[in-house]
Every structure is written in C-alpha cells, then in structure tokens.
Amino acid sequence: MKDNEITALFEEWNNALQTGDPKEVSALYESDAILLPTISNKIRHNHEEIEDYFVHFLANGPSGKIDEANVRVFNDTAINSGVYTFTFEDGNTVTARFTYVYRWNGNRWMIVEHHSSQMP
C-alpha cells in the first residue's frame, strides 16, 4: 500500500463533487459512515444524511485541493489528515482541517469517517 493510493482517494471524492450528484459522493462512504461536515453543525450518520448534506454543499459548486496530507496505513484501515481548501463557483474559498478514515472492504477503500472543520 502506497501513500499515493490513499491520497488518490481524495481525487476520486473531489471528482465525485464535480458531478454535482450527491449520490455519487455518498456512494464513496460506507453505509454506517460518520460525516462531521465543514459547513453544517449536524453530524451525519448514514447515506441518507450524508447525501442530504451534499445536496446543499454541491449547490455552491465546490472544488477541493489538498494543501497538506498526512497518510498512515494500518492493515485494512487508512487515515489521511491535513488541510484542504475549497473554491466555490462564486469565487469564495474555505480552508479546513480534514481527517478521512478509510476501510478496505475486500474490493475497495471506503470512507468510514470524515471530519472537516473550517480553520479558525
């Protein structure tokens, strides 16, 4: 397992954002994943709630870029944490700290935990 395989999962997620389809994004999360989102105070506990968050987030036309990534892999679990910046269609940007926790399900890496908090 190489770090770039894990960082490539962010690109897959970011590409899903570009589709504008919340189902495309939520499909990258395990059915019991937890999302602590950037621009909502509500914790999301399942695909339905995660999809609901992305309906609103995607309406702003976000595109993400990792500024710093720190990858660690432990058997069938991988963690990528650091800082990323989103640019929105209106030109606004948000920089946030992130943690993605992935689990290998035998076929692919799935997001089981995603925490994103705007920089103070």
ZIKAQUI-V847074 format. One record per pair of residues at least 6 apart in sequence whose C-alpha atoms are under 8 Angstrom apart, sorted by the first residue. I is the first residue (numbers start at 1). J is the second residue. Records with the same first field share a line. If there is no record, write none. Layout:
I: J ; J
This chain:
1: 73
3: 71 ; 72 ; 73
6: 71 ; 78 ; 80
7: 69 ; 71 ; 80
9: 109
13: 25 ; 28
14: 63 ; 64
16: 24 ; 25
17: 24 ; 25 ; 58 ; 62 ; 63
18: 61 ; 62 ; 63
20: 58 ; 59 ; 61
21: 55 ; 58
22: 51 ; 52 ; 54 ; 55 ; 58
23: 51
25: 51 ; 54
26: 47 ; 50 ; 51 ; 54
27: 47
28: 110 ; 111
29: 47 ; 110 ; 111 ; 112
30: 46 ; 47 ; 110 ; 111 ; 112
31: 46 ; 47
32: 45 ; 46 ; 47 ; 112
33: 45 ; 46 ; 47 ; 111 ; 112 ; 113 ; 114
34: 43 ; 44 ; 45 ; 46 ; 112 ; 113 ; 114
35: 43 ; 44 ; 45 ; 50 ; 113 ; 114 ; 115
36: 42 ; 43 ; 44 ; 114 ; 115 ; 116 ; 117
37: 43 ; 44 ; 53 ; 114 ; 115 ; 116 ; 117
38: 96 ; 115 ; 116 ; 117 ; 118
39: 57 ; 117 ; 118
40: 53
44: 50 ; 53
60: 88 ; 89 ; 90
61: 88 ; 89
62: 86 ; 87 ; 88 ; 89
63: 86 ; 87 ; 88
64: 84 ; 85 ; 86 ; 87
65: 84 ; 85 ; 86
66: 82 ; 83 ; 84 ; 85
67: 82 ; 83 ; 84 ; 85
68: 82 ; 83 ; 84
69: 80 ; 81 ; 82 ; 83
70: 79 ; 80 ; 81 ; 82
71: 78 ; 79 ; 80 ; 81
72: 78 ; 79 ; 80
73: 79
76: 103 ; 104 ; 105
77: 101 ; 102 ; 103 ; 104
78: 101 ; 102 ; 103
79: 99 ; 100 ; 101 ; 102
80: 98 ; 99 ; 100 ; 101
81: 97 ; 98 ; 99 ; 100
82: 97 ; 98 ; 99
83: 95 ; 96 ; 97 ; 98
84: 95 ; 96 ; 97 ; 98
85: 93 ; 94 ; 95 ; 96
86: 93 ; 94 ; 95
87: 93 ; 94
94: 118
95: 118 ; 119
96: 116 ; 117 ; 118 ; 119
97: 115 ; 116 ; 117 ; 118 ; 119
98: 114 ; 115 ; 116 ; 117
99: 113 ; 114 ; 115 ; 116
100: 111 ; 112 ; 113 ; 114 ; 115
101: 111 ; 112 ; 113 ; 114
102: 109 ; 110 ; 111 ; 112 ; 113
103: 109 ; 110 ; 111 ; 112
104: 110
